[in-house]
């Protein structure tokens, strides 16, 4: 008998709170979260696993770093992009191996229209956390916007390798391939 969706969501929420207690991309619990994300069929549980991964990535090794992350995210949400970049610069200076700090700054750079800076930060993000499906998706968006569909497809495929549940990405890959005359592999 299949489990009800609410039970899967409750289980995933429990796993999220239990496994996101450590910090950053170095948290060993991420391996299990990614393993389940790649194999799970239930979309509700997949969404909860994605949330658990994001919550793990965003946690820093100290309350000071967590505070900088929160402040930068609030600045970004308030469209205070220059302030957010400065905050993420401080965070990166204090924790240069914190992948999500690089990813957040990449997002702000994208929102500011600085694609080169965004790509550089994405490259650093995936060097630190190769499974960062958010960064790979962002790179795909940038490549698509720059009129480089083959590079966009490669980035999107990397995202799907780690997170096969990203809505609409397979269809977007098919559209990009069709528009560029590339055949599906």
Steps between C-alpha positions, in 0.01 A plus 500: 500500500657834401565758770275806500669818374467668838699216660776537242508874563513449877782248464696731271449793739635287784801400291551864406515615860719210608745513213536874448649554844862517384641757262564569133582275208736301726212351699522120457119475514487653151616172345190322627272788405632499144477121476133512601431799274629311197293190573174629650182507291268693730501870399403617850786309661734620223406861575570443870838346418589795279409733786716298738794532263454875466471540878818299549690699238395831653616422854840633592752391760424784741228736607702792357507338156133402526421863579687621194316247284162611637585867456617448141187305416278769650687768305461296183127456563468877553677565167794660683742326269809711570457445874442127444818469293696674776352268762575190295852635438547514878362149535730365229799677655428335835405159353652458152399133481131568570339405167162656571661838570644491148166384359306779669747759371467344153124547522537864599749557218249350257225725634733800453561392139867415551503165322880462501519546879206264545661230286829536691317456832303203366824335391635541851175368646509178297872457564415493871171308462476321163144384581369856533201464268398860569832632375491274194146618423611861538788440262255353252280810526798725436623296205150501353475876547839545332381304195711193574242221494748211488670630816160555661404139427825372656443703815135393528600136453748536786219637716276205413779253572479601865135598518273325249196677649558853371168590343497582131874455448476196272249682282725805486795284397288347222397849381859624498612195307218536250570871452868434436438194282675272750374148530406349834774277642 
